[in-house]
Amino acid sequence: MRHDPADPDGARIAGSDWFLPGLFAFIGGAFLLAGVVVVLVAALW
């Protein structure tokens, strides 16, 4: 845990960076959306 003793409200858990999980979630969502579109287009073809 990293924090400034003078500012305990600003404490953060080390490694709580959300960039990579957010990036992977975005990419996964894009692939999921593309898969749903492909299935719907194939079903309506």
PyMOL Python script that loads the backbone (N, CA, C, O; Angstrom):
from pymol import cmd

cmd.read_pdbstr("""\
ATOM      1  N   MET A   1       0.843  -1.171   0.000  1.00  0.00           N
ATOM      2  CA  MET A   1       0.000   0.000   0.000  1.00  0.00           C
ATOM      3  C   MET A   1       0.892   1.239   0.000  1.00  0.00           C
ATOM      4  O   MET A   1       1.854   1.337   0.761  1.00  0.00           O
ATOM      5  N   ARG A   2       0.546   2.174  -0.869  1.00  0.00           N
ATOM      6  CA  ARG A   2       1.312   3.417  -0.936  1.00  0.00           C
ATOM      7  C   ARG A   2       0.435   4.560  -0.455  1.00  0.00           C
ATOM      8  O   ARG A   2      -0.694   4.725  -0.918  1.00  0.00           O
ATOM      9  N   HIS A   3       0.945   5.326   0.451  1.00  0.00           N
ATOM     10  CA  HIS A   3       0.192   6.493   0.895  1.00  0.00           C
ATOM     11  C   HIS A   3       1.115   7.500   1.544  1.00  0.00           C
ATOM     12  O   HIS A   3       2.206   7.179   2.016  1.00  0.00           O
ATOM     13  N   ASP A   4       0.637   8.720   1.550  1.00  0.00           N
ATOM     14  CA  ASP A   4       1.322   9.805   2.232  1.00  0.00           C
ATOM     15  C   ASP A   4       0.719   9.881   3.632  1.00  0.00           C
ATOM     16  O   ASP A   4      -0.486  10.097   3.762  1.00  0.00           O
ATOM     17  N   PRO A   5       1.530   9.708   4.692  1.00  0.00           N
ATOM     18  CA  PRO A   5       0.981   9.748   6.045  1.00  0.00           C
ATOM     19  C   PRO A   5       0.203  11.034   6.339  1.00  0.00           C
ATOM     20  O   PRO A   5      -0.683  11.038   7.193  1.00  0.00           O
ATOM     21  N   ALA A   6       0.523  12.104   5.650  1.00  0.00           N
ATOM     22  CA  ALA A   6      -0.196  13.350   5.871  1.00  0.00           C
ATOM     23  C   ALA A   6      -1.551  13.372   5.151  1.00  0.00           C
ATOM     24  O   ALA A   6      -2.404  14.209   5.447  1.00  0.00           O
ATOM     25  N   ASP A   7      -1.740  12.444   4.203  1.00  0.00           N
ATOM     26  CA  ASP A   7      -2.987  12.385   3.432  1.00  0.00           C
ATOM     27  C   ASP A   7      -3.486  10.944   3.366  1.00  0.00           C
ATOM     28  O   ASP A   7      -3.359  10.311   2.318  1.00  0.00           O
ATOM     29  N   PRO A   8      -4.047  10.407   4.442  1.00  0.00           N
ATOM     30  CA  PRO A   8      -4.474   9.004   4.445  1.00  0.00           C
ATOM     31  C   PRO A   8      -5.633   8.729   3.484  1.00  0.00           C
ATOM     32  O   PRO A   8      -5.835   7.579   3.093  1.00  0.00           O
ATOM     33  N   ASP A   9      -6.393   9.745   3.097  1.00  0.00           N
ATOM     34  CA  ASP A   9      -7.486   9.535   2.154  1.00  0.00           C
ATOM     35  C   ASP A   9      -6.979   9.247   0.740  1.00  0.00           C
ATOM     36  O   ASP A   9      -7.721   8.724  -0.091  1.00  0.00           O
ATOM     37  N   GLY A  10      -5.743   9.580   0.471  1.00  0.00           N
ATOM     38  CA  GLY A  10      -5.178   9.354  -0.855  1.00  0.00           C
ATOM     39  C   GLY A  10      -4.482   8.013  -0.991  1.00  0.00           C
ATOM     40  O   GLY A  10      -3.762   7.792  -1.965  1.00  0.00           O
ATOM     41  N   ALA A  11      -4.679   7.117  -0.042  1.00  0.00           N
ATOM     42  CA  ALA A  11      -4.001   5.812  -0.086  1.00  0.00           C
ATOM     43  C   ALA A  11      -4.507   4.984  -1.258  1.00  0.00           C
ATOM     44  O   ALA A  11      -5.694   5.001  -1.583  1.00  0.00           O
ATOM     45  N   ARG A  12      -3.589   4.261  -1.887  1.00  0.00           N
ATOM     46  CA  ARG A  12      -3.929   3.376  -3.003  1.00  0.00           C
ATOM     47  C   ARG A  12      -3.255   2.035  -2.782  1.00  0.00           C
ATOM     48  O   ARG A  12      -2.155   1.968  -2.232  1.00  0.00           O
ATOM     49  N   ILE A  13      -3.905   0.982  -3.204  1.00  0.00           N
ATOM     50  CA  ILE A  13      -3.295  -0.343  -3.152  1.00  0.00           C
ATOM     51  C   ILE A  13      -2.315  -0.433  -4.312  1.00  0.00           C
ATOM     52  O   ILE A  13      -2.664  -0.107  -5.447  1.00  0.00           O
ATOM     53  N   ALA A  14      -1.092  -0.872  -4.037  1.00  0.00           N
ATOM     54  CA  ALA A  14      -0.076  -0.975  -5.076  1.00  0.00           C
ATOM     55  C   ALA A  14      -0.545  -1.958  -6.139  1.00  0.00           C
ATOM     56  O   ALA A  14      -1.042  -3.037  -5.819  1.00  0.00           O
ATOM     57  N   GLY A  15      -0.386  -1.583  -7.395  1.00  0.00           N
ATOM     58  CA  GLY A  15      -0.784  -2.439  -8.496  1.00  0.00           C
ATOM     59  C   GLY A  15      -2.255  -2.314  -8.860  1.00  0.00           C
ATOM     60  O   GLY A  15      -2.783  -3.157  -9.585  1.00  0.00           O
ATOM     61  N   SER A  16      -2.919  -1.283  -8.373  1.00  0.00           N
ATOM     62  CA  SER A  16      -4.333  -1.127  -8.688  1.00  0.00           C
ATOM     63  C   SER A  16      -4.521  -0.323  -9.969  1.00  0.00           C
ATOM     64  O   SER A  16      -5.438   0.492 -10.069  1.00  0.00           O
ATOM     65  N   ASP A  17      -3.670  -0.552 -10.926  1.00  0.00           N
ATOM     66  CA  ASP A  17      -3.751   0.122 -12.214  1.00  0.00           C
ATOM     67  C   ASP A  17      -4.801  -0.592 -13.060  1.00  0.00           C
ATOM     68  O   ASP A  17      -4.731  -1.808 -13.236  1.00  0.00           O
ATOM     69  N   TRP A  18      -5.752   0.140 -13.573  1.00  0.00           N
ATOM     70  CA  TRP A  18      -6.859  -0.465 -14.323  1.00  0.00           C
ATOM     71  C   TRP A  18      -6.704  -0.326 -15.818  1.00  0.00           C
ATOM     72  O   TRP A  18      -7.643  -0.632 -16.553  1.00  0.00           O
ATOM     73  N   PHE A  19      -5.557   0.125 -16.304  1.00  0.00           N
ATOM     74  CA  PHE A  19      -5.403   0.322 -17.746  1.00  0.00           C
ATOM     75  C   PHE A  19      -5.471  -0.993 -18.509  1.00  0.00           C
ATOM     76  O   PHE A  19      -6.275  -1.128 -19.431  1.00  0.00           O
ATOM     77  N   LEU A  20      -4.645  -1.959 -18.143  1.00  0.00           N
ATOM     78  CA  LEU A  20      -4.631  -3.222 -18.886  1.00  0.00           C
ATOM     79  C   LEU A  20      -5.939  -3.994 -18.756  1.00  0.00           C
ATOM     80  O   LEU A  20      -6.452  -4.469 -19.769  1.00  0.00           O
ATOM     81  N   PRO A  21      -6.505  -4.143 -17.549  1.00  0.00           N
ATOM     82  CA  PRO A  21      -7.804  -4.825 -17.493  1.00  0.00           C
ATOM     83  C   PRO A  21      -8.872  -4.099 -18.313  1.00  0.00           C
ATOM     84  O   PRO A  21      -9.704  -4.741 -18.955  1.00  0.00           O
ATOM     85  N   GLY A  22      -8.851  -2.787 -18.295  1.00  0.00           N
ATOM     86  CA  GLY A  22      -9.814  -2.029 -19.092  1.00  0.00           C
ATOM     87  C   GLY A  22      -9.603  -2.230 -20.577  1.00  0.00           C
ATOM     88  O   GLY A  22     -10.562  -2.357 -21.339  1.00  0.00           O
ATOM     89  N   LEU A  23      -8.341  -2.258 -20.988  1.00  0.00           N
ATOM     90  CA  LEU A  23      -8.014  -2.483 -22.396  1.00  0.00           C
ATOM     91  C   LEU A  23      -8.485  -3.858 -22.841  1.00  0.00           C
ATOM     92  O   LEU A  23      -9.104  -3.992 -23.896  1.00  0.00           O
ATOM     93  N   PHE A  24      -8.195  -4.883 -22.040  1.00  0.00           N
ATOM     94  CA  PHE A  24      -8.622  -6.240 -22.392  1.00  0.00           C
ATOM     95  C   PHE A  24     -10.146  -6.355 -22.401  1.00  0.00           C
ATOM     96  O   PHE A  24     -10.702  -7.061 -23.243  1.00  0.00           O
ATOM     97  N   ALA A  25     -10.819  -5.685 -21.495  1.00  0.00           N
ATOM     98  CA  ALA A  25     -12.284  -5.710 -21.481  1.00  0.00           C
ATOM     99  C   ALA A  25     -12.842  -5.030 -22.734  1.00  0.00           C
ATOM    100  O   ALA A  25     -13.809  -5.515 -23.321  1.00  0.00           O
ATOM    101  N   PHE A  26     -12.251  -3.930 -23.140  1.00  0.00           N
ATOM    102  CA  PHE A  26     -12.691  -3.230 -24.343  1.00  0.00           C
ATOM    103  C   PHE A  26     -12.494  -4.100 -25.578  1.00  0.00           C
ATOM    104  O   PHE A  26     -13.391  -4.212 -26.414  1.00  0.00           O
ATOM    105  N   ILE A  27     -11.325  -4.712 -25.692  1.00  0.00           N
ATOM    106  CA  ILE A  27     -11.050  -5.570 -26.851  1.00  0.00           C
ATOM    107  C   ILE A  27     -11.978  -6.781 -26.846  1.00  0.00           C
ATOM    108  O   ILE A  27     -12.504  -7.171 -27.889  1.00  0.00           O
ATOM    109  N   GLY A  28     -12.176  -7.376 -25.667  1.00  0.00           N
ATOM    110  CA  GLY A  28     -13.089  -8.514 -25.568  1.00  0.00           C
ATOM    111  C   GLY A  28     -14.507  -8.126 -25.929  1.00  0.00           C
ATOM    112  O   GLY A  28     -15.209  -8.888 -26.594  1.00  0.00           O
ATOM    113  N   GLY A  29     -14.938  -6.949 -25.497  1.00  0.00           N
ATOM    114  CA  GLY A  29     -16.274  -6.473 -25.850  1.00  0.00           C
ATOM    115  C   GLY A  29     -16.421  -6.257 -27.347  1.00  0.00           C
ATOM    116  O   GLY A  29     -17.467  -6.554 -27.923  1.00  0.00           O
ATOM    117  N   ALA A  30     -15.379  -5.743 -27.971  1.00  0.00           N
ATOM    118  CA  ALA A  30     -15.416  -5.530 -29.426  1.00  0.00           C
ATOM    119  C   ALA A  30     -15.531  -6.864 -30.156  1.00  0.00           C
ATOM    120  O   ALA A  30     -16.296  -6.976 -31.114  1.00  0.00           O
ATOM    121  N   PHE A  31     -14.781  -7.878 -29.715  1.00  0.00           N
ATOM    122  CA  PHE A  31     -14.878  -9.195 -30.336  1.00  0.00           C
ATOM    123  C   PHE A  31     -16.247  -9.825 -30.080  1.00  0.00           C
ATOM    124  O   PHE A  31     -16.801 -10.478 -30.964  1.00  0.00           O
ATOM    125  N   LEU A  32     -16.789  -9.637 -28.892  1.00  0.00           N
ATOM    126  CA  LEU A  32     -18.119 -10.157 -28.585  1.00  0.00           C
ATOM    127  C   LEU A  32     -19.165  -9.502 -29.477  1.00  0.00           C
ATOM    128  O   LEU A  32     -20.027 -10.190 -30.026  1.00  0.00           O
ATOM    129  N   LEU A  33     -19.101  -8.194 -29.628  1.00  0.00           N
ATOM    130  CA  LEU A  33     -20.035  -7.481 -30.486  1.00  0.00           C
ATOM    131  C   LEU A  33     -19.903  -7.942 -31.935  1.00  0.00           C
ATOM    132  O   LEU A  33     -20.909  -8.154 -32.613  1.00  0.00           O
ATOM    133  N   ALA A  34     -18.678  -8.098 -32.411  1.00  0.00           N
ATOM    134  CA  ALA A  34     -18.473  -8.571 -33.780  1.00  0.00           C
ATOM    135  C   ALA A  34     -19.047  -9.978 -33.959  1.00  0.00           C
ATOM    136  O   ALA A  34     -19.641 -10.272 -34.996  1.00  0.00           O
ATOM    137  N   GLY A  35     -18.876 -10.843 -32.966  1.00  0.00           N
ATOM    138  CA  GLY A  35     -19.426 -12.201 -33.041  1.00  0.00           C
ATOM    139  C   GLY A  35     -20.947 -12.197 -33.078  1.00  0.00           C
ATOM    140  O   GLY A  35     -21.554 -12.965 -33.825  1.00  0.00           O
ATOM    141  N   VAL A  36     -21.557 -11.344 -32.286  1.00  0.00           N
ATOM    142  CA  VAL A  36     -23.021 -11.256 -32.278  1.00  0.00           C
ATOM    143  C   VAL A  36     -23.519 -10.754 -33.627  1.00  0.00           C
ATOM    144  O   VAL A  36     -24.516 -11.260 -34.142  1.00  0.00           O
ATOM    145  N   VAL A  37     -22.844  -9.770 -34.204  1.00  0.00           N
ATOM    146  CA  VAL A  37     -23.220  -9.255 -35.512  1.00  0.00           C
ATOM    147  C   VAL A  37     -23.094 -10.348 -36.567  1.00  0.00           C
ATOM    148  O   VAL A  37     -23.985 -10.488 -37.405  1.00  0.00           O
ATOM    149  N   VAL A  38     -22.031 -11.113 -36.550  1.00  0.00           N
ATOM    150  CA  VAL A  38     -21.839 -12.182 -37.517  1.00  0.00           C
ATOM    151  C   VAL A  38     -22.940 -13.224 -37.388  1.00  0.00           C
ATOM    152  O   VAL A  38     -23.485 -13.673 -38.396  1.00  0.00           O
ATOM    153  N   VAL A  39     -23.275 -13.613 -36.161  1.00  0.00           N
ATOM    154  CA  VAL A  39     -24.323 -14.608 -35.949  1.00  0.00           C
ATOM    155  C   VAL A  39     -25.674 -14.078 -36.428  1.00  0.00           C
ATOM    156  O   VAL A  39     -26.428 -14.811 -37.067  1.00  0.00           O
ATOM    157  N   LEU A  40     -25.987 -12.823 -36.131  1.00  0.00           N
ATOM    158  CA  LEU A  40     -27.259 -12.260 -36.565  1.00  0.00           C
ATOM    159  C   LEU A  40     -27.339 -12.145 -38.087  1.00  0.00           C
ATOM    160  O   LEU A  40     -28.378 -12.444 -38.677  1.00  0.00           O
ATOM    161  N   VAL A  41     -26.258 -11.717 -38.721  1.00  0.00           N
ATOM    162  CA  VAL A  41     -26.251 -11.612 -40.178  1.00  0.00           C
ATOM    163  C   VAL A  41     -26.383 -12.988 -40.799  1.00  0.00           C
ATOM    164  O   VAL A  41     -27.095 -13.144 -41.791  1.00  0.00           O
ATOM    165  N   ALA A  42     -25.712 -13.997 -40.241  1.00  0.00           N
ATOM    166  CA  ALA A  42     -25.800 -15.354 -40.777  1.00  0.00           C
ATOM    167  C   ALA A  42     -27.212 -15.909 -40.596  1.00  0.00           C
ATOM    168  O   ALA A  42     -27.705 -16.631 -41.462  1.00  0.00           O
ATOM    169  N   ALA A  43     -27.866 -15.584 -39.485  1.00  0.00           N
ATOM    170  CA  ALA A  43     -29.211 -16.090 -39.232  1.00  0.00           C
ATOM    171  C   ALA A  43     -30.231 -15.435 -40.158  1.00  0.00           C
ATOM    172  O   ALA A  43     -31.227 -16.060 -40.522  1.00  0.00           O
ATOM    173  N   LEU A  44     -29.993 -14.194 -40.538  1.00  0.00           N
ATOM    174  CA  LEU A  44     -30.935 -13.488 -41.402  1.00  0.00           C
ATOM    175  C   LEU A  44     -30.641 -13.659 -42.884  1.00  0.00           C
ATOM    176  O   LEU A  44     -31.425 -13.204 -43.718  1.00  0.00           O
ATOM    177  N   TRP A  45     -29.562 -14.286 -43.224  1.00  0.00           N
ATOM    178  CA  TRP A  45     -29.131 -14.426 -44.608  1.00  0.00           C
ATOM    179  C   TRP A  45     -30.037 -15.307 -45.369  1.00  0.00           C
ATOM    180  O   TRP A  45     -29.821 -15.536 -46.559  1.00  0.00           O
TER     181      TRP A  45
END
""", "prot")
cmd.dss("prot")
cmd.show_as("cartoon", "prot")
cmd.util.cbc("prot")
cmd.orient("prot")
